[in-house]
Amino acid sequence: METRAVVIEAYGGKDQLKEATVQLPELKANQLLVKVAATSINPIDWKLREGYLKQMFPWDFPIILGWDVAGDIVEIGADVTEFKVGDAIYARPETTRFGTYAELAAIKPENQNYAEAAAVPLAGLTAYQALFEHGRLKEGEKVLIHAGAGGVGTYAIQLAKAAGAYVITTASPRNHELLQKLGADEIIDYHTTDFEEVLQDIDLVFDTMGGDTQKKSFTVLKPKGRLISILSIEDEDLAKEKDIFAKAIWLRTNGKQLAELTELIEAEKVNSVIGATFPLTAQGIYDAHALSETHHAVGKIVIENQDNFISQDAE
């Protein structure tokens, strides 16, 4: 089966994004064929497009970017039992050059539209795993979430609050009202206040910034505190010196966790914050990458399909 896709045929700038017709591989026994209603932009998209991750992912061209999907199942493999044709699902596709093979899927939350659902998988699972699987966040603990208004940060604030934690975040003043609504107990304006000077005895830091922000974060943690980063641990000796558990993580696909996120969404404890929406075209994704690269997008950037893109997802 052929379908239209936005691909890159070489690493480089946003001008490498182009529309093409691609041949879908044969549907395997444990896979789903999904009509994509929406996807979303994550920093991995443009970092991979630029070639920053080519050693980690040495793929052949063309490459279809995009690792979030929400849509309807149009065909199922012989071994698929949890889903049926017509189900509305969302998933975090496996990181392959096709951008459409998924290791997990879950029924779309009933109280979210496709755009809202497409925003969830990668960012929501990243926040979930950082806070609970690796960070071991518990009720009553203090957590500092850097860049709370970003795609991952907006989910992390809500998840931490739902778990009963005291939530502190950093953000520019224009986003303070939003973050208060999401559940942040304390918001630090990073333009005027150095969080290192006003915080102490923090149990967990969720680092999405790296650099000086990560280095300063070690000073606000209590002894045996935890720092989880989605980048890298730049000074492991400093972590040992401060008696801090520091770990860099990479998202692991997990259908059970996505189903848990669905329950929280349907209970209205977690919502998607969509800062911008673009069409699923080469120009639309070009514009979405440009916004993501500013590092100042609020919430998630969503791509809506106005045509008939198809993706093939594993159960």
C-alpha positions in Angstrom: 0.0 0.0 0.0 1.2 3.5 -0.8 0.6 6.5 1.3 1.7 10.2 1.3 4.3 11.2 3.9 6.6 14.0 4.8 10.2 12.8 4.6 13.8 13.8 4.6 16.3 12.4 2.1 19.4 14.0 3.6 20.3 15.6 7.0 20.1 19.3 7.2 17.8 22.3 7.7 14.0 22.5 7.5 14.3 22.8 3.7 15.0 19.1 3.7 11.4 18.3 4.6 9.4 17.3 1.5 6.3 15.4 0.7 6.6 12.0 -1.0 4.7 8.9 -1.8 6.1 5.9 0.2 5.3 2.2 0.1 4.2 0.8 3.4 5.8 -2.5 4.4 3.5 -5.6 4.6 1.4 -5.6 7.8 2.9 -8.0 10.3 0.9 -10.3 12.6 1.4 -8.1 15.6 0.8 -4.7 13.9 -2.0 -2.3 13.3 -2.7 -0.1 10.3 -3.8 3.3 11.5 -5.3 6.3 9.6 -3.5 9.2 11.2 -5.7 12.0 12.5 -2.9 13.9 14.3 0.7 13.7 15.4 2.9 16.2 17.3 6.3 17.7 17.2 9.1 16.8 19.7 12.7 18.1 19.9 13.9 14.7 18.7 12.3 15.4 15.3 14.5 18.3 14.4 17.5 17.0 16.2 17.3 13.9 14.1 16.7 16.0 11.0 19.8 18.0 11.6 21.9 14.8 12.0 22.7 15.2 15.7 21.5 11.6 16.4 22.8 9.9 13.2 25.4 7.8 15.2 22.6 6.6 17.5 20.2 6.0 14.6 22.3 5.1 11.5 19.3 4.9 9.1 19.0 4.8 5.4 17.1 7.5 3.6 14.3 8.5 3.2 13.4 9.0 6.8 9.8 9.7 8.0 10.0 11.8 11.2 7.4 11.9 13.9 6.9 9.6 16.9 3.4 10.4 18.2 0.2 9.3 16.6 -3.6 9.4 17.2 -6.0 7.9 14.8 -8.4 5.1 13.8 -7.4 1.5 13.2 -8.2 0.4 9.6 -6.6 -3.0 9.6 -5.2 -5.4 12.2 -2.6 -8.2 12.1 -3.5 -11.8 12.7 -2.1 -11.9 16.3 -3.7 -8.6 17.5 -6.3 -9.3 20.1 -6.5 -6.1 22.2 -7.7 -3.8 19.4 -10.2 -4.0 16.6 -10.8 -2.2 13.3 -12.4 1.2 14.1 -10.9 1.7 17.5 -9.6 5.2 18.1 -6.0 4.8 19.5 -2.9 6.8 20.4 0.6 5.6 20.5 4.3 6.4 20.8 5.8 4.8 17.7 9.1 3.0 18.0 12.1 5.2 17.0 12.7 3.8 13.4 13.3 5.5 10.1 9.7 5.0 9.2 8.4 7.0 12.2 5.2 4.9 12.1 6.0 1.5 13.7 4.8 1.4 17.3 5.7 -0.7 20.2 2.7 0.4 22.1 -0.8 1.6 21.7 -3.8 2.4 23.9 -7.4 3.4 23.4 -7.7 7.1 23.0 -9.1 8.9 26.0 -12.8 9.5 25.5 -12.6 13.1 26.7 -9.8 14.2 24.3 -10.0 14.9 20.6 -7.3 13.5 18.2 -5.1 16.6 18.5 -5.1 16.5 22.3 -4.4 12.7 22.3 -1.6 13.0 19.8 0.2 15.4 22.1 0.4 12.9 24.9 2.5 9.7 24.2 6.1 10.8 23.9 6.0 13.8 26.2 3.5 12.2 28.7 5.5 9.0 28.9 8.8 10.9 29.3 7.4 12.8 32.2 5.8 9.7 33.8 9.0 7.7 33.6 11.2 10.5 34.8 9.1 11.2 37.9 8.0 7.7 38.9 10.0 4.9 37.3 13.4 6.6 37.7 12.7 9.5 40.1 10.6 7.4 42.5 8.5 10.5 43.4 6.3 10.0 46.5 3.4 11.8 48.0 4.5 14.8 50.1 7.9 15.1 48.5 9.2 18.3 46.9 10.0 18.2 43.2 11.6 20.9 41.0 10.5 20.7 37.4 12.6 22.9 35.1 10.9 24.5 32.0 7.4 23.8 33.3 5.7 25.4 30.3 7.3 23.1 27.8 5.7 20.0 26.3 7.2 17.6 28.8 7.0 20.1 31.7 3.2 20.6 31.4 2.6 16.9 31.8 5.2 16.6 34.6 3.6 19.3 36.7 0.2 17.6 36.4 1.5 14.1 37.1 3.5 15.2 40.1 0.5 17.1 41.5 -1.8 14.2 41.0 0.7 12.1 43.0 0.5 14.5 45.9 3.9 16.1 45.6 4.7 19.7 46.3 5.5 21.1 42.8 8.0 23.8 42.0 8.8 25.0 38.5 10.7 27.6 36.6 9.0 29.7 33.8 8.8 33.1 32.4 6.0 35.4 33.8 3.7 35.0 30.8 3.3 31.4 31.6 2.7 31.6 35.4 -1.1 31.7 35.2 -1.1 28.6 33.1 1.2 26.7 35.4 -0.8 27.6 38.4 -3.9 26.1 36.7 -1.9 23.0 36.0 -1.1 22.6 39.7 2.3 24.2 40.3 2.6 25.2 44.0 5.5 27.5 43.4 6.7 29.2 40.2 10.1 30.9 39.9 10.7 33.5 37.3 14.1 32.5 35.9 14.5 36.0 34.4 14.7 37.7 37.8 15.4 34.9 40.4 18.2 32.4 40.6 16.4 29.2 41.9 19.7 28.1 43.5 19.4 31.0 45.9 15.8 30.4 47.0 15.4 26.6 47.2 16.8 23.9 49.4 16.0 20.4 50.6 14.4 19.4 47.3 13.8 15.6 47.0 13.7 15.3 43.2 14.8 17.5 40.3 13.5 16.8 36.8 16.1 18.4 34.5 15.1 19.2 30.9 17.8 21.9 30.4 21.3 20.6 31.2 24.3 23.0 31.4 24.4 25.5 34.3 20.8 24.7 35.2 21.7 21.0 35.9 24.9 22.0 37.8 23.0 24.4 40.1 20.3 21.8 40.6 22.7 19.7 42.6 23.0 22.4 45.2 19.2 22.6 46.0 18.8 18.8 46.5 18.9 17.3 49.9 21.5 14.6 50.6 20.6 11.4 48.8 18.2 13.4 46.6 17.5 12.5 43.0 18.2 14.2 39.7 16.7 12.8 36.5 17.7 14.3 33.2 16.4 13.8 29.7 19.8 15.0 28.4 23.0 13.7 30.1 24.7 13.9 33.4 27.5 16.3 32.7 29.4 16.0 36.0 29.0 12.6 37.6 31.8 13.5 40.1 29.7 16.4 41.4 26.8 14.1 41.9 28.9 11.7 43.9 30.4 14.6 45.9 26.9 15.9 46.8 25.6 12.3 47.5 23.0 12.7 44.8 21.4 9.9 42.7 21.8 11.3 39.1 20.5 9.5 36.0 20.0 10.4 32.4 17.1 8.6 30.8 15.8 7.7 27.3 12.1 7.1 26.8 11.1 3.4 26.9 7.9 2.5 25.1 5.3 1.1 27.5 1.7 0.4 26.7 0.7 -0.2 30.4 2.0 3.2 31.4 0.2 4.9 28.4 -3.0 3.2 29.6 -2.4 4.6 33.1 -2.1 8.1 31.5 -5.4 7.5 29.8 -7.0 6.8 33.2 -5.6 10.1 34.6 -6.7 12.0 31.5 -10.3 10.6 31.7 -10.3 11.4 35.4 -9.4 15.0 34.4 -6.2 15.0 36.5 -4.1 15.5 33.4 -4.8 17.5 30.3 -3.0 18.4 27.1 -1.7 21.9 26.6 -1.5 22.7 22.9 0.4 25.8 22.1 0.1 25.7 18.3 -1.4 23.5 15.5 -0.1 23.1 12.0 -1.3 21.0 9.0 0.4 17.7 8.0 2.2 19.1 5.0 5.9 19.8 4.3 5.3 23.5 4.9 3.3 22.8 8.1 6.0 20.7 9.5 8.6 23.2 8.4 6.8 25.9 10.4 6.3 23.5 13.4 10.0 22.7 13.5 10.9 26.4 13.4 8.7 27.0 16.4 10.1 24.0 18.3 13.7 25.1 17.6 13.1 28.4 19.5 12.7 26.5 22.7 9.9 28.9 23.7 6.9 27.0 22.5 4.2 26.6 25.2 2.9 23.1 25.7 2.8 20.8 22.7 3.0 21.6 18.9 0.4 19.4 17.2 0.2 18.4 13.5 -3.3 17.7 12.2 -3.9 15.5 9.2 -6.5 16.9 6.8 -5.9 14.1 4.2 -5.5 10.4 4.5 -2.1 9.6 5.8 -1.7 6.0 7.0 0.7 4.7 9.6 1.5 1.1 10.6 1.7 0.5 14.3 2.7 -2.6 16.3 0.5 -3.7 19.1 
